[in-house]
Amino acid sequence: MIQLTAMQKSIMDVIAAHDGIKYGDMMEKSGILLSNGTGTIQSLLNKKLIIRKGKQRRFFYHWTGIPYGALPEGDQVYIELPASPDPFLKRSASIQLTSEQRFYLDNHKHLPRTQLARKLGISKLELNFAMDSKRK
């Protein structure tokens, strides 16, 4: 028996009950957001629990019959965030542009942010923080 997370199991239960279901209907019946289901479906395909038939944008999902079950509640995988903020993020959030950089930014706002960041010699994240702090 293959052990699944709660999200994987809820999708598998829908597929098992509705053989040949489409992706959108599957997500609606399982109560999962469309954007959250893609990775879960891919993991179920990789585990060979389901197969996908049809052509792109017209896929139908079928259960292969392999038994499955849910992981015990305590065995669910969670990602712990670091206790202290990321030093790169902290440095980026406290960016101070020079007067020359500020002048260039004010006169070239029409450029894409990637290009602006490159011209200013800073990362795009730092540019976003600098532009956000200027608006406040």
Secondary structure, DSSP 8 states (H G I E B T S, - for coil): -EEE-HHHHHHHHHHHHSTTB-HHHHHHHHT--HHHHHHHHHHHHHTTSEEEESSTT--EEEE----EEE--GGG-------SS--HHHHHHHT----HHHHHHHHH-TTS-HHHHHHHHTS-HHHHHHHHHHHH-
